[in-house]
Amino acid sequence: MDKGLQSASPLYELLVERYRDDILHRRLQPGDRLDSITQIQRKHGVARETAKRVLNILEQDGLVIQRAGKGTFVAEHGPKERIWGVVIPFVSIQYDDLLSKVSAHAAANGREVRRFYSYNNWEEEIRLVARMQMERYEAVVVIPTLDESRTWDFYSRLSPSDAPVILLDHTMTYRDFAFVVQSYDLGVVRALNYLLDRKPGAVAFVLNEGWTGRNMVLELMAETYRMVLRRRRPDLEPVIFDNASRVCADAIRTNGITGVFCCDDISAIQVIGQLREEGVAVPRELCLASYGNTALARYFTPALTSVDPHNDEMAAHLAGMLTGGLGRNEMRQYVVQPALVIRET
């Protein structure tokens, strides 16, 4: 067996990933012949069924074409489709709002948007991007998985292709890569400064650990929260709840908390509901702010003070890049500045 393929993962998966990487990074060009089943057997010391499975998976992914009696070839690029493919990690109200605005801009420019889910799996994200490039989508837009460190190397090494890839709403920046992002840290700073100015007590931060594994957005928010406290109120200890269900009247009163910042609107609504049942009134006893400014924030009672990520602006910048701005360096990267929308909480 090829020593370079020794891993806990199944051998066929390692071989698929090796060939996929060669195709995606253009080490194998459209029309190039791949190794045959026999060549894969000899080169990597695998069984015939394993070699056959590798080629079948690559074909299912749209990366190669198997021609009877001739061999297996990297798929040729067909005519470019007027389609923007969008990869998102999971279903969420905030992503739905952002992508509805992207779709509106696409339709106005005669384009179609097709949405795909990576289910917060970085390997699936890469597979989807590769497939859309091979299928000649006009552009690929990616909201990365929550642990962006797993895909950073992939995007930083991505070769120029006929389908440009733009990263949308992420935390990591790539010097030579197109992206449209919101400044999460600025949004957190604005919300925390507001809460600290409203009441004299401690301000807690509420996470939403709905997904297992690393979440770089929450990491950025938490570090910004600690930084603001060190600067504004060094006398206060950070109080971080890993989810909304842990925020109760006893914890609020024991820690002298008079302000709560929630990482999303859903968590904020859950916190308000729980505290209301325990006799803690918002905003009389406790001020609260959240992140997202979704429809929930606007229509819940009391209406939430929430950070608006400016999805309209992000969608407009993205559409501008895809319909004519990608050739100009000054149009390749945007950082949108969130604003705090003050309401009843």
Secondary structure, 3 states (H helix, E strand, C coil): CCHHHCCCCCHHHHHHHHHHHHHHCCCCCCCCECCCHHHHHHHHCCCHHHHHHHHHHHHHCCCEEEECCCEEEECCCCCCEEEEEEEECCCCHHHHHHHHHHHHHHHHCCCEEEEEECCCCHHHHHHHHHHHHHCCEEEEEECCCCCHHHCHHHHHCCCCCCCCEEEECCCCCCCCCCEEEECHHHHHHHHHHHHHHHCCCEEEEECCCCCCCCCHHHHHHHHHHHHHHHHHCCCCCCEEECCHHHCCHHHHHHCCEEEEEECCHHHHHHHHHHHHHCCCCCCCCCEEEEECCCHHHHHCCCCCEEEECCHHHHHHHHHHHHHHHCCCHHHCEEEECCEEECCCC
